[in-house]
């Protein structure tokens, strides 16, 4: 597959989700092909059991400098802290990416904090980010909420923080900090003009 991707000048969407390829499936030829490609805009590798090793191979390699890739889905791939750190490093230098989805992994609080720093260094190019179901807990959710409300995060028009083990009191505090109290009219979708922040326990 890597050879096909590398040789193509017109391929825009690569959807390989739910193939149990493990990290070996994206290392070597796949990464080389993606690095050589100049046309792919969307890459979906959800539920491929990539793990940290596979995600790091992508993030430390072809994802850093691909000129057209705007959307990446790495959902449900057993990603943890190492992957989050590599993805943060990728965000710091990537020029094209607009939507990153890593829902359904376990990057934890430290991984969330690393990603927040990566988004800050991205300088406003990323527009959509989903880190739902990642066990980032209160501290991680708070860091993302503060980023969303800050000048550094103003380019984010969609941020999904749902199902991240935030306790009820934490939810009360976060909603208050966001100016959207929990006893107000809004549910888990919080709207700020044309921007959306998804947040629940």
N, C-alpha and C positions, 0 to 999 in steps of 0.2 A: 504493500500500500504506500509506503514511503516513497518508493520509486515513482509511482503514478502521480502522487502529489507534487513531487519535485519536478516532474517533466511537464505538468499541466500549466498552461498559460491562461486558462479560462475558468478553472474550478473555483467556485465561491463558497460552497457549503459542504463541509465534511462532517457527517453524522455517523459516528461509530459507537454510540452508546450501547450499553448492556452486552458488550463483548468482553468475556473474561480473558483479557490479554495480559494482565498484571504489568509490572513495571517493564519487563522485557519487551512488551509489545510496542512501547513508545521510545525505547532507547535505540541507539544506533541508527538504522536505516530510516525509521520514521522521523526522528529528529532532524536527520540530514535532509530528508525530502522536504520537510516543512520549512527548514532554513533556506532551502533553494527556491521555494515557491514565493511568488509575488502577487498572487491573485485571491487566495482564500480569505474570506471575510468572517466566516463563522465556523468554529470548531467545537463539536459536541462529543465529549468523551465521558459522559455520565455513566456511573456504575460499571466501570471497567477494572476495578480492583488495582488501580495504579499505585496506591500507597504513596508515602513520602518520596520514595526513590523515583517513581515514575513522574510525579509532579515536579520534583526538583530538576529532573533531566529536561523537562519542557521549559520550566521557568528560568533555569540558569542558561538555557540554550536558545532555541528558535523563537520563543515567545518574547524575548527581550527586544529583538529588532525587526520583527515581521512588519512590513510597511502597510499592510491592508487589514490585518486581522482585528476586527472590531468586537467580536463576541466570543467568549470562551466559557464553556460549561464543564466543570469538573465535579459535579455533584455526586454524592454517595461513592466516594473513592477511598475511604479510610485515610483521609489526610489528617495529619496532626501538626505539631508545632514546627517541625523542620520544613514542611511544605509551605506553611504560612509565611515563614521567614523568607523562603525563596520567592514566593509570589510577591511579597512586599518589595524585595529587591528588584524584581521584574517591573513592578509598577513605577518604581522610582525612575526608570529609564525608558519605559515603553512610550511610544508616541502615538500609536493608533488605537489601542484598546478603549472601548467605550462601555462595555458591559462584561462584568466578571461574576460568575455564579459558582459559589463553592458550598452551596447548601448541603446539609446532610453529612457533614464530616465532624471531626472532633478536634478543632484547632485550639480550643480552650481559651482561657483569659489571656495568656501570654501571646498566643497566636493572634488574637484580636488586636492586642496592643501593637504588635509588629505590623499588622496590616494597616492600622490607622496611620502609623508613621509612613508607610509606603504610599498611601493615598495622599498624604500631605506633600510628599516629594514629587508626586505625579503632576502637580501644578495645574489641576483642574481639567485634565483631559478625560478622566473616567467619569461617566455619567450615571451608571447603574451598577449597584453592588448588592449581592445577596449572600448573607452569612447566616441564614436561618438554620436552626438545628445543628449548632456547633459547640454547645456547652461553654459559651463564652461568659456566662453568668453576669452578675450585676456590674462588676468592674469593666468587663469588656463591652457590655451594652452601653454603659455610661460613656465610655471613651468614644464609641461610634456616634452616640447622640450628640455629644459635644462637638465632634467633628462636623456632623451634619449642620449644626447651627452656627458654625464658625465661618469666617471668610474663606478659610482654606478648603472647606467642604461645600461651598455654595454651588459648585458645578454638579454635585450629586442631585439628580432629580428623582431617584428611586433608591431606597435603602431598606432592605428586609432584614429585620433582627428578631423575627418570631421564633418561639420555642427554643430559648437559650438558657433555661434554668434560672430565670430571674425570679426571686421570691416576691410575694405580694407587696411587702413593704418597699422593696426595691422598685417595683412598678409604680407605686404611689409617688416615690421620690423622683423617678425619671419623668413621669408625666407632669409633675409640678414644675420641674426644671425646664421642661419643654414648653411650658405655658399652656398645657392641655391636660388639666386635672382629670384624674380617673373617674370622678363623679360627674364629668361633663358629658356632652351629647355624643362625643366621638367614641368609636369602638377601637379595634386594633389598627385601623388605617387612619393615620394622622396626616392631614392635608395642610400644606403650607404653600398657598398659592397654587402653582403648577407642579409642586414637588410633593412626593409621598414618602412617608416613613412608616413602615409596618413594624409594630411592636406589641408583643404580649409575653406571657410567662413561658 
